[in-house]
Amino acid sequence: MAANSFFGRDVISVRDLDRRGLEDVFGAAERVMAMPAAERREVARGRTLGYLFYEPSTRTRLSFQAAMASLGGSSLGISDVASSSASKGESLADTVRTLSIYADALVLRHPLDGSSRFAAEVSGKPVINGGSGTEEHPTQAVQDLFTMRREKGRIDGLTVGIIGDLKYGRTVYSLLRALGNYDVKVHLASPESLRIRSDSVYDIRKRLDFTESEQMDDRVGELDVLYVTRIQKERFPDEEEYIRVKGSYVVGLDVLRRMKKGAIILHPLPRLDEISPELDGTEQARYFRQAEYGMHVRAALLALILREEGV
């Protein structure tokens, strides 16, 4: 068995994962999914995951907890800052140091850019970035690519359309950087005010060619994957700006009819009004399956970080 390069390692940015690293996680996820439940529950028996969520979360936090439970481990942490000592003014550094005493690995979600990297510097245990400010959400990107790989059978050669809030959506930045490890075509569509940030374009364009427009209409028929994101209301500095772009895109049956056979629709969730519920039962809608894959991918990542022999 090859050496496990993830053992004891922080996962802060997709930039830290090359193609080989991504494929290692994908392979581990496939093995975890194939394990009998009894065997899977032995992978992290006696180990503890600590979570610190300074922002609301459903899928990320619960999928990490479910992943750890499926490996036979336990979880503890903070999901409501108001009920923690952070509400009394305790610093992030002290909270991280304390939780790292009680847990074998930590997952942090925080509204400030750079928060996860800072936490990794002060923590005595490996730190996983569960979403840092407007920067990145690396495990979401790994989950997204794994979904494409499972549902389309490959990543190389795919044409991917990403539509919605590309300025504030941290999942988009991680996904684009991760896609830069593969031979793909990418089309971006957003309102002019929500285009991908110029300071990030330079970095991403070094490894990934993509087109930008305000609409995806003329590209829909080319896509293998349509990745939809919500407008990130909580990150707008001006509510009037949000109101102007709210509801800019709605993916409904009219879009579905123009998609090619075998194309799929993904969404990191939560959704608001950008995907019509009438799509939920269609063959193209894979966003809830994507959420399920998130648990398996995170279980694989935890197993790799916590066990020197991997999984």
C-alpha positions in Angstrom: 0.0 0.0 0.0 1.3 3.5 -0.9 2.2 5.9 1.9 -0.7 7.9 3.3 0.3 11.5 2.7 -2.8 12.9 4.5 -1.9 11.4 7.9 -1.9 14.2 10.6 -2.3 16.8 7.9 -4.3 20.0 7.8 -6.7 20.5 4.9 -7.0 24.3 4.6 -7.1 25.0 0.8 -7.7 23.1 -2.4 -4.4 24.7 -3.5 -2.8 22.1 -1.2 -4.4 19.2 -3.2 -2.9 18.2 -6.5 -4.4 15.7 -8.8 -2.8 12.8 -7.1 -4.1 14.0 -3.7 -7.6 14.4 -5.1 -7.5 10.9 -6.6 -6.2 9.5 -3.3 -9.3 10.9 -1.5 -11.6 9.6 -4.3 -10.1 6.1 -4.0 -10.5 6.2 -0.2 -14.1 7.3 -0.6 -14.8 4.4 -2.9 -13.3 2.0 -0.4 -15.2 3.5 2.5 -18.5 3.2 0.6 -17.8 -0.4 -0.2 -17.0 -1.4 3.4 -19.4 -3.5 5.4 -20.9 -1.3 8.2 -19.2 -3.3 10.9 -15.8 -2.9 9.3 -16.3 0.8 8.7 -17.2 1.4 12.3 -13.7 0.2 13.3 -11.8 2.8 11.3 -12.0 5.6 13.9 -13.2 3.8 16.9 -12.2 5.7 20.0 -11.3 8.9 18.1 -13.0 12.2 18.4 -13.8 15.0 15.9 -14.1 18.5 17.3 -16.2 21.1 15.3 -16.3 24.8 15.6 -19.0 26.5 13.5 -19.1 30.3 13.8 -21.6 30.4 10.9 -24.8 28.5 10.3 -24.4 25.1 8.6 -26.6 22.1 7.8 -24.8 19.7 5.4 -21.2 20.4 6.2 -21.5 20.1 10.0 -24.0 17.2 9.9 -22.1 15.3 7.2 -18.9 15.5 9.2 -20.7 14.3 12.3 -22.4 11.5 10.3 -19.1 10.6 8.7 -17.3 10.3 12.0 -20.2 8.2 13.5 -20.1 5.9 10.5 -16.3 5.3 11.2 -17.1 4.4 14.8 -15.9 7.7 16.2 -17.6 10.5 18.1 -18.0 14.3 17.7 -18.2 17.2 20.0 -18.0 21.0 19.6 -19.8 24.3 19.1 -22.6 24.8 16.5 -24.1 27.9 18.2 -21.6 30.6 19.1 -24.1 32.2 21.4 -23.9 29.2 23.8 -20.1 29.2 23.9 -17.5 31.3 25.6 -16.9 33.1 22.3 -20.0 35.1 23.3 -18.1 36.2 26.3 -15.2 37.4 24.1 -13.0 34.4 24.1 -10.5 34.5 21.2 -10.6 32.1 18.3 -7.0 31.0 19.3 -8.0 30.1 22.8 -11.2 28.2 21.6 -9.2 26.3 19.0 -6.4 25.4 21.5 -9.0 24.2 24.0 -10.9 22.1 21.6 -7.7 20.5 20.3 -7.1 19.2 23.8 -10.4 17.2 23.6 -10.4 16.1 20.0 -8.1 14.2 17.5 -9.0 16.5 14.6 -10.9 19.8 14.2 -13.2 21.2 11.5 -13.8 25.0 11.5 -16.2 27.3 9.8 -15.7 31.0 10.3 -16.7 34.2 8.6 -13.2 35.7 8.5 -10.8 35.1 5.6 -7.7 33.3 6.8 -9.4 31.9 9.9 -8.7 28.2 9.1 -5.0 28.8 8.3 -4.7 30.8 11.6 -6.4 28.0 13.5 -4.0 25.4 12.0 -1.1 27.5 13.3 -2.4 27.4 16.9 -4.0 24.0 17.0 -2.3 21.0 18.4 -4.4 18.7 16.1 -5.1 18.6 12.4 -7.5 21.3 11.2 -10.0 21.0 8.3 -11.4 24.1 6.7 -15.2 23.8 6.7 -15.6 27.2 5.0 -13.5 30.4 5.7 -15.0 33.8 4.9 -15.3 34.3 1.1 -12.1 32.3 0.5 -12.6 28.6 0.2 -14.6 25.5 1.1 -12.1 22.7 0.1 -14.1 19.7 1.2 -17.1 20.9 -0.8 -14.9 21.0 -3.9 -13.6 17.5 -3.3 -17.2 16.4 -2.8 -18.3 18.2 -6.0 -15.5 16.5 -8.1 -16.2 13.1 -6.6 -19.9 13.6 -7.6 -18.9 14.4 -11.2 -16.6 11.4 -11.3 -19.3 9.0 -9.9 -22.2 10.3 -11.9 -20.4 10.9 -15.2 -17.7 8.3 -14.9 -14.9 10.8 -15.4 -13.8 14.4 -14.8 -11.4 14.9 -17.8 -13.3 15.9 -20.9 -16.3 17.4 -19.1 -17.8 20.7 -20.0 -18.9 22.4 -16.7 -21.2 25.5 -16.4 -21.2 27.4 -13.1 -24.0 29.9 -12.6 -25.0 32.3 -9.9 -23.0 34.2 -7.3 -19.4 33.9 -8.4 -18.1 36.9 -6.3 -19.1 35.8 -2.8 -19.6 32.1 -3.3 -16.6 30.4 -1.7 -17.6 27.0 -3.1 -16.9 28.4 -6.6 -13.3 29.4 -5.9 -12.5 26.0 -4.4 -14.2 24.2 -7.3 -12.4 26.2 -10.0 -9.0 25.6 -8.4 -9.8 21.9 -8.0 -11.0 21.7 -11.7 -7.6 23.2 -12.7 -6.1 19.7 -12.1 -8.2 18.3 -14.9 -8.7 18.7 -18.7 -12.1 20.4 -18.6 -14.0 23.3 -20.3 -15.6 25.8 -17.9 -18.2 28.4 -18.6 -19.2 31.0 -15.9 -22.4 33.0 -15.8 -23.3 35.7 -13.3 -24.7 39.2 -13.1 -22.0 41.8 -13.9 -21.8 42.8 -10.2 -21.3 39.1 -9.1 -18.5 38.1 -11.5 -15.6 36.2 -10.1 -13.3 38.5 -8.2 -10.4 40.0 -10.2 -7.8 39.2 -7.6 -8.7 35.5 -7.9 -9.0 35.3 -11.7 -5.2 35.7 -12.2 -4.5 32.8 -9.8 -7.1 30.5 -11.4 -6.4 31.3 -15.0 -2.9 30.0 -14.6 -4.3 26.5 -14.6 -7.8 26.7 -16.0 -9.3 28.3 -19.1 -12.8 29.5 -18.7 -15.3 31.9 -20.4 -17.4 34.5 -18.6 -20.9 35.9 -19.6 -24.0 37.2 -17.9 -26.2 34.3 -19.3 -25.7 30.6 -19.8 -28.5 30.3 -22.4 -26.3 29.8 -25.4 -24.1 27.2 -23.6 -26.7 25.0 -21.8 -26.8 22.5 -24.7 -23.0 21.9 -24.4 -22.9 21.2 -20.7 -22.2 17.9 -19.0 -22.6 19.5 -15.6 -24.6 22.6 -14.6 -23.4 23.8 -11.2 -25.8 26.2 -9.7 -25.1 28.5 -6.7 -27.3 30.7 -4.6 -27.0 34.4 -4.2 -25.1 34.8 -0.9 -27.3 37.4 0.8 -25.3 37.2 4.1 -22.1 38.4 2.4 -23.5 41.5 0.7 -22.2 44.7 2.2 -25.3 46.5 0.8 -28.8 45.0 1.0 -29.9 47.1 -2.0 -27.2 45.4 -4.1 -28.6 42.0 -3.1 -32.2 43.1 -3.9 -31.0 44.1 -7.4 -29.6 40.7 -8.2 -32.0 38.4 -6.2 -33.7 35.9 -8.4 -31.4 36.7 -11.4 -31.4 33.0 -12.5 -34.0 30.3 -12.0 -33.2 26.8 -13.4 -36.5 25.3 -14.3 -38.0 22.8 -16.8 -37.3 25.2 -19.7 -33.6 24.9 -19.0 -33.8 21.2 -18.5 -35.3 20.7 -22.0 -32.3 22.4 -23.6 -29.7 20.3 -21.8 -28.1 17.3 -23.6 -28.8 13.8 -22.7 -26.9 12.6 -19.7 -26.2 16.1 -18.3 -26.6 16.6 -14.6 -27.4 19.5 -12.3 -25.4 20.1 -9.1 -25.8 22.6 -6.2 -23.8 22.9 -3.0 -27.0 23.7 -1.2 -28.8 25.3 0.5 -30.9 26.6 -2.4 -33.4 29.4 -2.3 -35.3 30.0 -5.6 -32.5 29.3 -8.1 -33.6 25.7 -8.8 -37.2 25.0 -9.2 -38.5 22.2 -6.9 -40.2 20.6 -10.0 -36.7 19.5 -11.1 -36.1 17.5 -7.9 -37.5 14.2 -9.3 -35.8 14.4 -12.7 -32.9 12.3 -13.8 -30.7 15.4 -14.2 -31.1 16.5 -10.6 -28.2 15.1 -8.6 -27.8 17.7 -5.8 -29.2 15.5 -3.0 -27.0 12.6 -4.1 -24.2 15.1 -4.1 -25.0 15.9 -0.4 -24.9 12.1 0.3 -21.5 11.8 -1.4 -20.3 14.6 0.9 -20.6 12.3 3.9 -18.6 9.5 2.3 -15.9 11.9 1.0 -15.5 13.5 4.5 -15.4 10.0 6.1 -12.6 9.1 3.7 -10.7 12.3 4.5 -11.1 11.8 8.2 -9.9 8.2 7.9 -6.8 9.4 6.0 -6.0 12.1 8.5 -6.5 10.0 11.6 -4.9 6.7 10.5 -1.4 6.4 9.3 -2.3 3.3 7.3 -5.2 5.2 5.7 -8.2 3.2 4.6 
